[in-house]
Amino acid sequence: MEIRDGFIISVFNYCDRWCETCALTSRCRMFAHVTHDATSESPPLPQDLPLAPLKWLEDVLVELNALGGETLIGADTAAGEPAMAAPHAEIYARAKAYCVWAHDSAGRLARGCRHDATDPVSVISWFSSLNASKIRYALTGLAEFDGNREFPPDHEGAGKVALLGIDRSLAAWQQLVAEDRVSAAQARPCLEELAWLRSRLEAAIPQARSFVRPGFDEPEAVAGLR
């Protein structure tokens, strides 16, 4: 973990973007910049910024606007971005379809809900779009990976974020069943689809689970900062 000016370098590259639930916002230069945090007097350094701040959200909006059930290969991928391998296109296509379906379902379930991170409906809604975006980023990154492992490949980090989001989504659907808010039959298609996505993504990027995210996967180092 590298620290500069009190901030963990690149911590925001491998987070779930749910700042309200994050314990590392005080160590995140992006959070300080976006919220004009008084603890950060200097602007973010170029090397600390992602290529496009909040690009994951832009990607999701673009994909939802263009959604038509097609797999994104070749000309359908963003300009300048490599096409994902054909066997992986189904993973992203199904993640994208789940995103739309989950948002629709969460919208129906959200009536009278708490609308916060402790409510499983909020968790399902949040991670459905994040998972689709991170899966896309991970699989297109995998397609251009040249095998150089001098540094942990970025696509493995994106894959880990997606897998953790899938884990949380599965737990949220299971919680809804346990609380009798949906039936086991209603939740089964979601659980099966998420399990399929998880197994296929783990097979496509087997090193993703072991990727060490700056700050998030270094609790002892973070504790030392305090």
DOMI-312849 format. One record per residue: residue number from 1; residue in three letters; x negated, y negated, z negated of N, C-alpha, C, O in turn. Coordinates in pm, whole numbers, plus 50000, padded with zeros to 5 digits. Each point is the difference from the previous one (the first is absolute). Layout:
BEGIN
pos,code,nx,ny,nz,cax,cay,caz,cx,cy,cz,ox,oy,oz
NUM,Ala,X,Y,Z,X,Y,Z,X,Y,Z,X,Y,Z;
...
This chain:
BEGIN
pos,code,nx,ny,nz,cax,cay,caz,cx,cy,cz,ox,oy,oz
1,Met,49915,50119,50000,50085,49881,50000,49912,49876,50000,49911,49986,49916;
2,Glu,50114,49926,50177,49922,49878,50012,50083,49881,49955,50117,49986,50037;
3,Ile,49821,49928,49882,50067,49882,49945,49935,49874,50056,49877,49990,50005;
4,Arg,50205,49914,50036,49947,49871,50043,50092,49891,49946,50121,50000,50027;
5,Asp,49823,49908,49898,50076,49890,49942,50116,50051,49913,50104,49935,49990;
6,Gly,49876,50179,49949,50104,50056,49913,50103,50083,50071,50088,50057,49935;
7,Phe,49905,49952,50198,50097,50076,50077,49941,50132,50048,49882,50008,50033;
8,Ile,50201,50096,49971,49959,50129,50053,50007,49994,50152,50106,49973,50058;
9,Ile,49782,50051,50006,49993,49989,50146,50090,50106,50065,49992,50119,49970;
10,Ser,50093,49835,50119,50086,50086,50082,50107,50076,49922,50056,50097,50052;
11,Val,49972,49862,49826,50101,50073,49922,50135,49997,50071,50078,50094,49990;
12,Phe,49949,49797,50080,50131,49984,50065,50014,50085,50126,50111,50016,50052;
13,Asn,49779,50039,49998,50007,50081,50121,50064,50137,49975,50048,50064,50094;
14,Tyr,49953,49980,49783,50049,50135,49970,50105,50000,49889,50009,50095,49922;
15,Cys,50069,49799,50073,50105,49991,49898,50135,50025,50066,50008,50019,50121;
16,Asp,50098,49981,49798,50134,50022,50054,50077,49870,50024,50119,50002,50031;
17,Arg,49811,49883,49954,50056,49868,50026,50113,49959,49905,50065,49898,50020;
18,Trp,49958,50183,49877,50106,49968,49904,49935,49924,49885,49978,50057,49893;
19,Cys,49992,49817,50128,49921,49922,49905,50063,49993,49861,49930,49997,49899;
20,Glu,50204,50001,50098,50070,49990,49870,49970,50118,49909,50016,49990,49879;
21,Thr,49941,50121,50178,49975,50120,49921,49852,50029,49981,49964,50100,49937;
22,Cys,49950,49814,50117,49857,50029,50004,49928,49945,49878,50024,49886,49958;
23,Ala,49887,50194,49986,49922,49958,49884,49872,49928,50041,49925,49953,49914;
24,Leu,50049,50038,50216,49873,49943,50045,50016,49867,50073,49908,49956,50069;
25,Thr,50206,49980,49916,50020,49873,50071,49899,49894,49959,49960,49917,50081;
26,Ser,49998,50085,49793,49903,49900,49955,49862,50024,50061,49913,49913,49993;
27,Arg,50067,50204,50066,49872,50034,50063,50011,50002,50152,49908,50044,50069;
28,Cys,50204,49909,49984,50025,50006,50144,49991,49861,50061,50079,49911,49967;
29,Arg,49824,50070,50121,49981,49870,50062,50119,49963,50089,50038,49884,50008;
30,Met,50020,50216,50059,50115,49973,50086,50118,49948,49918,50067,49906,50040;
31,Phe,49958,50157,49845,50109,49955,49914,49976,49857,49953,50091,49918,49999;
32,Ala,49784,50054,49963,49966,49864,49955,50019,49899,50113,50048,49889,49977;
33,His,49915,50151,50142,50012,49909,50114,50147,49976,50035,50042,49885,50017;
34,Val,50036,50222,49992,50140,49988,50041,50082,49922,49898,50087,49921,50037;
35,Thr,49885,50100,49837,50078,49934,49895,49936,49870,49952,50050,49936,49907;
36,His,49838,50025,50156,49928,49881,49960,49963,50008,49851,50016,49904,49925;
37,Asp,49935,50213,50036,49964,50026,49862,49899,49898,49951,49899,49975,50067;
38,Ala,50126,49968,49819,49912,49895,49946,49864,50053,49961,49906,49922,49985;
39,Thr,50080,50210,49999,49870,50055,49962,49904,50008,50117,49882,50026,49982;
40,Ser,50169,49951,50139,49915,50007,50117,49994,49862,50066,50097,49958,50064;
41,Glu,49791,49972,49920,49986,49866,50056,49953,50004,50145,50026,49908,50077;
42,Ser,49904,50200,49960,49942,50006,50134,50090,50081,50093,50071,50090,49954;
43,Pro,49927,49879,50176,50080,50076,50095,49943,50140,50016,49883,50022,49969;
44,Pro,50196,50073,50077,49949,50136,50018,49889,50004,50104,50005,49931,50102;
45,Leu,49894,50150,49870,49890,50013,50092,50043,50085,50120,50080,50091,49985;
46,Pro,49868,49880,50134,50042,50075,50119,49983,50149,49986,50085,50077,50045;
47,Gln,49804,49968,49892,49976,50143,49989,50094,50066,49900,50007,50123,49995;
48,Asp,50064,49798,49925,50091,50056,49902,50143,50013,50053,50084,50063,49937;
49,Leu,49942,49878,50179,50135,49999,50053,50021,50114,50098,49908,50034,50075;
50,Pro,50212,50026,49927,50030,50099,50104,50010,49928,50133,50012,49878,50005;
51,Leu,49981,50198,50104,50003,49938,50132,50124,49916,50020,49995,49897,50066;
52,Ala,50117,50148,49879,50124,49922,50011,50075,50015,49869,50057,50106,49975;
53,Pro,49946,49790,49939,50070,50009,49873,50144,50044,50018,50072,49948,50086;
54,Leu,49970,50149,49834,50135,50055,50004,50034,50060,50137,50117,50002,50040;
55,Lys,49780,50047,50032,50024,50059,50131,50093,50120,49990,50075,50029,50093;
56,Trp,49920,50042,49794,50088,50117,49984,50145,49959,50015,50080,50074,50059;
57,Leu,49956,49807,49888,50139,49956,50010,50034,49962,50143,50108,50031,50049;
58,Glu,49797,49902,50018,50023,49964,50139,50019,50126,50085,50088,50005,50086;
59,Asp,49830,50097,49887,50012,50126,50075,50138,50062,49982,50063,50045,50096;
60,Val,49983,49958,49779,50130,50060,49973,50111,49926,50073,50088,50062,50059;
61,Leu,49909,49805,49936,50103,49921,50065,50000,50022,50151,50105,50013,50063;
62,Val,49774,49992,49995,49991,50025,50144,50056,50136,50034,50076,50014,50097;
63,Glu,49888,50085,49825,50045,50135,50030,50151,50016,49980,50066,50069,50077;
64,Leu,49987,49868,49820,50144,50010,49978,50076,49929,50111,50107,50046,50041;
65,Asn,49840,49842,50008,50066,49929,50109,50000,50081,50128,50093,49993,50080;
66,Ala,49801,50085,49938,49987,50076,50125,50044,50144,49985,49983,50080,50093;
67,Leu,50072,49955,49792,50030,50139,49971,50094,50059,50104,50105,49945,50031;
68,Gly,49853,50168,50022,50087,50067,50097,49980,50149,49997,50050,50072,50087;
69,Gly,49878,49977,49811,49980,50143,49987,49880,50052,50077,49969,50119,49992;
70,Glu,49961,49794,50083,49887,50044,50080,49877,50012,49911,49992,49937,49895;
71,Thr,49911,50145,50150,49873,50007,49930,49909,49893,50057,50003,49972,50120;
72,Leu,49916,49969,49794,49917,49889,50044,49866,50054,50050,49908,50023,49922;
73,Ile,50084,49995,50207,49878,50048,50060,49966,49908,50115,50090,49949,50068;
74,Gly,49780,50027,49957,49957,49925,50116,50054,49859,50002,49969,49920,49912;
75,Ala,50112,50049,50188,50046,49862,50021,50089,49950,49889,50016,49879,49985;
76,Asp,50042,50210,49935,50091,49957,49894,49927,49954,49876,50060,49938,49912;
77,Thr,49811,50090,50079,49927,49952,49884,49966,49854,50016,50004,49946,50111;
78,Ala,49964,49989,49776,49971,49857,50003,49880,49972,50088,49912,50084,50014;
79,Ala,50085,49798,50045,49892,49962,50091,49866,50011,49929,49983,49948,49890;
80,Gly,49921,50120,50174,49867,50012,49944,49987,50110,49896,49890,50023,49949;
81,Glu,50217,50045,50019,49995,50105,49899,50001,50136,50068,50080,50022,50092;
82,Pro,49834,50070,49865,49993,50130,50068,50127,50080,49979,50068,49988,49897;
83,Ala,49963,50094,50201,50116,50088,49987,49966,50112,49903,49887,50048,49998;
84,Met,50210,49993,49922,49978,50114,49914,50005,50128,50082,50061,50003,50107;
85,Ala,49874,50100,49845,50000,50128,50070,50143,50052,50014,50082,49984,49909;
86,Ala,49946,50076,50205,50137,50046,50028,50056,50091,49890,50117,49985,49965;
87,Pro,49805,50109,49978,50056,50085,49894,50041,49922,49875,50082,50047,49921;
88,His,49861,49833,50061,50031,49920,49882,50117,49904,50023,50053,49942,49906;
89,Ala,49985,50041,50220,50106,49905,50031,50131,50039,49932,50077,49913,49959;
90,Glu,49949,50218,50029,50124,50043,49936,50003,49959,49854,50107,49968,49947;
91,Ile,49778,50033,49987,49995,49961,49859,50048,49857,49985,50084,49969,49915;
92,Tyr,49861,49943,50168,50040,49860,49990,50144,49980,50044,50073,49922,49938;
93,Ala,49969,50145,50167,50138,49985,50047,50099,50039,49890,50102,49934,49982;
94,Arg,49868,50173,49945,50090,50043,49894,49990,49910,49877,50100,49979,49931;
95,Ala,49782,49968,50042,49987,49903,49890,50081,49875,50030,50062,49942,49911;
96,Lys,49937,50016,50215,50074,49882,50041,50150,50026,49991,50076,49914,49955;
97,Ala,49966,50204,50087,50143,50035,49992,50045,50008,49854,50109,49956,49965;
98,Tyr,49804,50103,49950,50034,50007,49857,50011,49860,49941,50087,49975,49917;
99,Cys,49825,49934,50125,50003,49862,49951,50137,49938,50023,50059,49943,49907;
100,Val,49992,50067,50214,50130,49941,50032,50111,50069,49922,50089,49935,49945;
101,Trp,49906,50196,50051,50105,50076,49930,49998,49968,49850,50105,49981,49939;
102,Ala,49776,50014,50001,49989,49974,49857,50048,49860,49964,50064,49981,49897;
103,His,49905,49921,50188,50048,49864,49974,50152,49996,50003,50062,49932,49919;
104,Asp,49996,50139,50174,50146,50003,50008,50059,50067,49877,50097,49950,49942;
105,Ser,49844,50162,50018,50049,50072,49882,49980,49918,49874,50088,49994,49914;
106,Ala,49793,49944,50073,49971,49920,49881,50096,49882,49991,50041,49961,49891;
107,Gly,49995,49983,50224,50093,49888,50000,50135,50040,49944,50062,49924,49926;
108,Arg,49984,50196,50108,50129,50048,49948,49989,50032,49851,50094,49974,49924;
109,Leu,49793,50081,50035,49982,50039,49860,49971,49880,49910,50020,50008,49878;
110,Ala,49934,49882,50180,49953,49887,49920,50111,49921,49934,49972,49918,49912;
111,Arg,50151,50103,50126,50110,49923,49941,50005,50025,49850,50023,50113,49955;
112,Gly,49956,49782,49968,50005,50013,49855,49871,50048,49937,49994,50025,49880;
113,Cys,49900,49988,50202,49873,50047,49946,49918,49883,49945,50037,49884,50014;
114,Arg,49851,50151,49922,49920,49900,49931,49911,49920,50095,49957,49890,49965;
115,His,50014,50164,50153,49914,49933,50096,49863,49967,49941,49952,49887,50014;
116,Asp,49987,50208,49921,49863,49981,49951,49924,50130,50013,50056,50103,50038;
117,Ala,49816,49892,49930,49912,50114,50024,50029,50119,49910,49946,50108,50024;
118,Thr,50137,49876,49874,50034,50113,49914,50119,50078,50055,50032,50108,49950;
119,Asp,50032,49838,50152,50116,50066,50057,49958,50082,50123,49933,49946,50088;
120,Pro,50105,50180,49920,49955,50084,50112,50047,49950,50136,49932,50023,50100;
121,Val,50181,49910,49905,50047,49947,50128,49904,49894,50053,49969,49997,50120;
122,Ser,49983,49917,49791,49902,49899,50040,49871,50065,50048,49939,49955,50097;
123,Val,50020,50151,49836,49879,50072,50039,50016,50060,50139,49910,49989,50083;
124,Ile,50203,50074,49942,50026,50061,50131,49997,49894,50110,49939,50020,50105;
125,Ser,50128,49870,49870,50006,49894,50100,49862,49941,50028,49963,49980,50116;
126,Trp,49961,49993,49779,49869,49937,50017,49904,50089,50077,49935,49955,50094;
127,Phe,50057,50170,49866,49898,50086,50058,50037,50056,50137,49913,50048,50072;
128,Ser,50213,49947,49964,50036,50052,50132,49930,49921,50111,49945,50059,50093;
129,Ser,50057,49808,49897,49933,49919,50102,49849,50003,49985,49927,50004,50099;
130,Leu,50025,49993,49777,49855,50004,49978,49942,50130,50053,49894,49999,50064;
131,Asn,50173,50113,49910,49950,50129,50046,49988,50004,50151,49899,50046,50054;
132,Ala,50204,49906,50016,49997,50002,50146,49883,49917,50053,49930,50042,50092;
133,Ser,50050,49841,49850,49892,49913,50044,49864,50062,49973,49913,49999,50087;
134,Lys,50067,50054,49793,49871,50057,49966,49972,50128,50078,49885,50026,50035;
135,Ile,50217,50053,49992,49981,50120,50082,49954,49959,50140,49909,50061,50056;
136,Arg,50154,49839,50000,49961,49950,50132,49855,49954,49999,49923,50035,50089;
137,Tyr,50041,49885,49810,49864,49948,49991,49900,50113,49983,49894,49999,50063;
138,Ala,50139,50099,49854,49909,50111,49975,49978,50084,50125,49887,50039,50030;
139,Leu,50220,49990,50043,49988,50089,50115,49935,49932,50120,49928,50064,50076;
140,Thr,50097,49807,49942,49929,49930,50107,49854,49981,49964,49913,50005,50088;
141,Gly,50058,49975,49784,49861,49992,49956,49928,50131,50018,49883,50003,50039;
142,Leu,50186,50107,49934,49942,50132,50019,49965,50021,50147,49899,50062,50032;
143,Ala,50186,49887,50057,49978,50020,50143,49872,49934,50049,49938,50048,50095;
144,Glu,50021,49842,49841,49879,49930,50044,49878,50031,49913,49893,49945,50023;
145,Phe,50123,50143,49878,49891,50031,49908,49887,50070,50076,50023,50097,50072;
146,Asp,49855,49852,49910,49885,50055,50074,49921,50102,49920,49897,50049,50045;
147,Gly,50151,49985,49836,49933,50101,49919,49896,49946,49905,49944,50075,49921;
148,Asn,50029,49797,50085,49900,49938,49912,50056,49989,49858,50097,49928,49976;
149,Arg,49841,50144,49930,50048,50000,49863,49904,49929,49905,49993,50031,49881;
150,Glu,49932,49872,50174,49912,49921,49914,50082,49929,49894,49956,49986,49885;
151,Phe,50163,49969,50153,50095,49942,49906,50130,50077,50013,50032,50050,50108;
152,Pro,50046,49961,49783,50128,50072,50011,50086,49937,50108,50024,49879,49997;
153,Pro,50024,50200,50098,50079,49945,50111,50128,49932,49951,50069,50051,49911;
154,Asp,49962,49836,50148,50116,49922,49959,50129,50077,50019,50094,49984,49921;
155,His,49914,50098,50183,50125,50072,50025,50031,50100,49889,50116,50034,49977;
156,Glu,49780,50014,49954,50023,50090,49888,50064,49925,49883,50085,50055,49929;
157,Gly,49873,49821,50051,50061,49918,49896,50147,49972,50029,50084,50006,49911;
158,Ala,49945,49962,50216,50139,49976,50038,50082,50126,49984,50116,49995,49956;
159,Gly,49824,50119,50079,50070,50127,49982,50031,50028,49855,50107,50051,49968;
160,Lys,49799,49915,49942,50025,50022,49858,50114,49913,49950,50086,50047,49925;
161,Val,49917,49826,50117,50110,49911,49959,50133,50059,50046,50098,49999,49925;
162,Ala,49906,50051,50198,50124,50060,50052,50039,50123,49920,50117,50019,49967;
163,Leu,49786,50065,50002,50030,50123,49924,50051,49967,49860,50094,50064,49952;
164,Leu,49846,49838,49984,50048,49960,49867,50141,49943,50009,50083,50022,49911;
165,Gly,49945,49904,50197,50135,49949,50020,50101,50111,50023,50113,49992,49952;
166,Ile,49847,50110,50121,50087,50116,50020,50025,50070,49868,50113,50040,49970;
167,Asp,49782,49976,49949,50015,50062,49869,50104,49925,49916,50087,50061,49937;
168,Arg,49903,49807,50062,50093,49919,49921,50141,50007,50057,50097,49999,49924;
169,Ser,49914,50008,50206,50132,50012,50063,50066,50133,49963,50119,50004,49969;
170,Leu,49804,50102,50036,50053,50131,49961,50048,49997,49855,50109,50049,49970;
171,Ala,49810,49894,49942,50038,49992,49858,50126,49917,49982,50083,50030,49914;
172,Ala,49932,49864,50166,50117,49913,49987,50127,50073,50042,50102,49990,49932;
173,Trp,49893,50085,50179,50117,50078,50041,50036,50105,49895,50117,50024,49971;
174,Gln,49780,50039,49972,50024,50100,49896,50062,49936,49876,50084,50061,49934;
175,Gln,49874,49816,50035,50058,49928,49886,50148,49969,50025,50082,50011,49909;
176,Leu,49952,49951,50213,50140,49972,50033,50086,50124,49981,50113,49991,49952;
177,Val,49833,50124,50085,50074,50125,49980,50015,50029,49852,50107,50038,49954;
178,Ala,49783,49944,49970,50004,50028,49856,50098,49909,49928,50059,50040,49899;
179,Glu,49959,49838,50151,50092,49905,49939,50142,50011,50056,50088,49920,49966;
180,Asp,49933,50180,50120,50133,50023,50061,50048,49881,50083,50120,49974,50008;
181,Arg,49787,49954,50051,50037,49888,50085,50014,50043,50145,50070,49935,50078;
182,Val,49865,50174,49958,50023,50067,50127,50000,50150,49972,49942,50045,49901;
183,Ser,50121,50030,50184,50002,50145,49982,49872,50061,50056,49930,49938,50080;
184,Ala,50041,50184,49877,49882,50070,50051,50012,50020,50151,49900,49993,50072;
185,Ala,50221,50031,49975,50021,50018,50144,49972,49871,50077,49944,50004,50110;
186,Gln,50094,49883,49832,49975,49872,50066,49851,49968,50005,49951,49945,50099;
187,Ala,49978,50089,49796,49858,49968,49993,49912,50097,50077,49888,49967,50037;
188,Arg,50163,50153,49988,49916,50105,50059,49937,49958,50134,49880,50022,50017;
189,Pro,50194,49919,50077,49936,49962,50127,49885,49902,49980,49898,50007,50070;
190,Cys,50118,49900,49836,49894,49902,49972,49878,50068,49941,49887,49974,50040;
191,Leu,50137,50113,49864,49890,50070,49935,49925,50088,50100,49877,50008,49998;
192,Glu,50198,50057,50090,49937,50087,50099,49920,49918,50101,49891,50040,50041;
193,Glu,50163,49845,49999,49929,49917,50097,49874,49941,49939,49896,49997,50066;
194,Leu,50112,49957,49811,49882,49946,49933,49895,50108,49978,49880,49975,50015;
195,Ala,50164,50145,49949,49905,50111,49982,49931,50035,50132,49881,50031,50002;
196,Trp,50196,49963,50107,49941,50026,50132,49897,49894,50034,49890,50032,50045;
197,Leu,50144,49841,49933,49906,49892,50028,49873,50015,49918,49890,49981,50050;
198,Arg,50127,50053,49823,49883,50014,49912,49909,50112,50048,49878,49982,50007;
199,Ser,50178,50133,50025,49918,50113,50040,49928,49973,50132,49884,50038,50017;
200,Arg,50186,49897,50078,49938,49972,50130,49892,49894,49988,49897,50009,50066;
201,Leu,50126,49891,49851,49899,49895,49983,49878,50055,49928,49887,49964,50034;
202,Glu,50134,50121,49867,49887,50061,49930,49919,50088,50094,49877,50006,49989;
203,Ala,50191,50061,50102,49929,50083,50097,49923,49915,50101,49890,50036,50041;
204,Ala,50169,49852,49999,49936,49913,50098,49878,49928,49941,49899,49982,50068;
205,Ile,50112,49978,49805,49891,49925,49934,49971,50069,49865,50040,49948,49895;
206,Pro,49893,50165,50107,49981,50078,49876,49918,49927,49893,50010,50035,49882;
207,Gln,49911,49866,50155,49918,49929,49901,50075,49884,49935,49945,49934,49911;
208,Ala,50177,50041,50131,50071,49881,49951,50018,50000,49849,49980,49898,49935;
209,Arg,50058,50214,50010,50027,50006,49854,49876,49967,49918,50012,49947,49890;
210,Ser,49872,50084,50162,49877,49977,49922,49941,49861,50021,49900,49966,49937;
211,Phe,50161,49954,50149,49951,49863,50023,50009,49921,49869,50102,50004,49932;
212,Val,49793,49924,50035,49997,49920,49877,50035,49856,50036,49921,49930,50064;
213,Arg,50196,50027,49894,50043,49862,50026,49935,49906,49899,50003,50026,49880;
214,Pro,49939,49865,50167,49936,49906,49907,50096,49956,49890,50111,49954,50028;
215,Gly,49846,50062,49849,50083,49958,49887,50103,50103,49959,49999,50045,49885;
216,Phe,50088,49993,50203,50111,50088,49966,49955,50139,49956,50059,50060,49911;
217,Asp,49835,49990,50152,49951,50133,49967,49871,49995,49918,49925,50097,49996;
218,Glu,50050,49791,49940,49881,49981,49918,50039,49941,49864,49956,49890,49967;
219,Pro,50125,50181,49955,50050,49942,49875,49891,49962,49901,50013,49900,49929;
220,Glu,49880,50178,50064,49892,49968,49905,49931,49871,50040,49968,49918,49914;
221,Ala,50009,50063,50215,49936,49878,50047,50090,49879,49976,49952,49893,49962;
222,Val,50178,50124,50060,50093,49890,49976,50006,49967,49852,50004,49883,49962;
223,Ala,49997,50221,49953,50003,49978,49856,49876,49921,49956,50007,49918,49909;
224,Gly,49880,50107,50157,49878,49929,49965,50008,49852,50032,49929,49920,49939;
225,Leu,50157,50043,50156,50015,49859,50035,50066,49922,49888,49980,49879,49988;
226,Arg,50098,50190,49929,50073,49932,49894,49912,49975,49877,50046,49943,49901;
